[in-house]
């Protein structure tokens, strides 16, 4: 077999493995969002934290809405929004102000949780740039200072 044919064959195998990984990731058991009272938790954290920790907490509170007290919500209505910065990617900026859980894949990084909120298998953290659903991952998108990046939980759809 010639060299080009062998490279194509390897590409097809890698693509199939990546597709299987994506399907597997979306079939995982749902993880419920935290059910604690976020106001009391934030107040306790502020009482036991340093001034810089309190600033970090207020930045998170400004951009997200917590799960209602006593309710178990699989799909919280959190929306996180921030401005882009020249020379930084969207993931770096998100990680600067939030706790971010990321899964690494051959095609890039996938944000699986933000500030302890991990959607169930029928939902995912979606990134929008200037109001449009992003066609690339957060680590691959180099932001501009004119960009507005928004994260929200969307429903997985099958076509």
SEBATI-316118 format. One record per residue (C-alpha): residue in three letters; x, y, z. Coordinates in steps of 0.2 Angstrom, whole numbers, padded with zeros to 4 digits, always signed. Layout:
<rs>
ALAXYZ...
</rs>
This chain:
<rs>
UNK+0000+0000+0000UNK+0007+0017-0004UNK+0011+0030+0009UNK-0004+0041+0006UNK-0016+0026+0008UNK-0008+0021+0024UNK-0010+0039+0031UNK-0028+0040+0026UNK-0031+0023+0034UNK-0023+0029+0051UNK-0034+0045+0050UNK-0050+0035+0048UNK-0045+0024+0063UNK-0041+0039+0074UNK-0058+0047+0068UNK-0068+0032+0073UNK-0059+0031+0090UNK-0063+0049+0093UNK-0081+0047+0088UNK-0083+0032+0100UNK-0075+0042+0114UNK-0088+0056+0111UNK-0102+0045+0111UNK-0096+0036+0127UNK-0094+0053+0136UNK-0112+0058+0132UNK-0118+0041+0138UNK-0111+0043+0156UNK-0122+0043+0171UNK-0129+0060+0175UNK-0121+0070+0189UNK-0133+0081+0199UNK-0129+0099+0202UNK-0125+0104+0220UNK-0141+0105+0231UNK-0134+0116+0245UNK-0140+0133+0249UNK-0127+0143+0239UNK-0130+0159+0249UNK-0125+0151+0265UNK-0111+0142+0257UNK-0104+0158+0250UNK-0106+0167+0267UNK-0097+0153+0276UNK-0083+0153+0263UNK-0082+0172+0265UNK-0081+0171+0284UNK-0066+0158+0282UNK-0057+0165+0268UNK-0044+0178+0264UNK-0048+0195+0255UNK-0042+0188+0238UNK-0053+0172+0241UNK-0068+0184+0244UNK-0064+0193+0228UNK-0064+0177+0218UNK-0081+0172+0226UNK-0089+0189+0221UNK-0083+0187+0203UNK-0091+0170+0203UNK-0107+0177+0211UNK-0108+0191+0198UNK-0108+0179+0183UNK-0118+0164+0189UNK-0134+0159+0197UNK-0134+0145+0210UNK-0146+0130+0212UNK-0162+0135+0222UNK-0161+0129+0240UNK-0167+0111+0243UNK-0170+0107+0225UNK-0160+0094+0215UNK-0158+0101+0198UNK-0150+0092+0184UNK-0150+0107+0172UNK-0146+0123+0182UNK-0149+0139+0173UNK-0132+0146+0175UNK-0125+0158+0162UNK-0107+0164+0163UNK-0102+0179+0152UNK-0085+0188+0150UNK-0076+0199+0138UNK-0062+0192+0127UNK-0044+0198+0129UNK-0031+0199+0114UNK-0019+0185+0115UNK-0029+0174+0127UNK-0040+0159+0123UNK-0058+0157+0130UNK-0053+0143+0141UNK-0038+0153+0149UNK-0050+0167+0153UNK-0064+0156+0160UNK-0051+0147+0171UNK-0045+0164+0178UNK-0061+0167+0187UNK-0070+0150+0189UNK-0066+0132+0194UNK-0066+0123+0177UNK-0067+0104+0174UNK-0060+0099+0157UNK-0058+0082+0148UNK-0044+0081+0136UNK-0047+0073+0119UNK-0036+0071+0103UNK-0047+0085+0095UNK-0045+0097+0110UNK-0052+0101+0127UNK-0070+0099+0132UNK-0077+0109+0147UNK-0087+0097+0157UNK-0090+0107+0173UNK-0089+0125+0179UNK-0089+0129+0198UNK-0094+0112+0202UNK-0109+0111+0190UNK-0108+0096+0179UNK-0124+0094+0167UNK-0132+0077+0165UNK-0129+0066+0149UNK-0143+0075+0140UNK-0135+0093+0142UNK-0118+0101+0140UNK-0109+0117+0143UNK-0110+0127+0127UNK-0099+0141+0122UNK-0106+0156+0112UNK-0095+0170+0105UNK-0104+0186+0101UNK-0120+0177+0102UNK-0115+0163+0090UNK-0113+0145+0095UNK-0094+0142+0094UNK-0088+0130+0081UNK-0071+0127+0090UNK-0066+0122+0107UNK-0063+0135+0121UNK-0044+0131+0121UNK-0043+0134+0102UNK-0053+0150+0101UNK-0041+0165+0103UNK-0052+0179+0109UNK-0051+0197+0104UNK-0055+0212+0116UNK-0071+0215+0106UNK-0078+0197+0110UNK-0091+0193+0122UNK-0089+0175+0128UNK-0105+0166+0135UNK-0106+0149+0143UNK-0123+0141+0146UNK-0130+0123+0148UNK-0138+0117+0132UNK-0147+0101+0127UNK-0138+0088+0117UNK-0148+0086+0101UNK-0147+0071+0089UNK-0150+0074+0070
</rs>
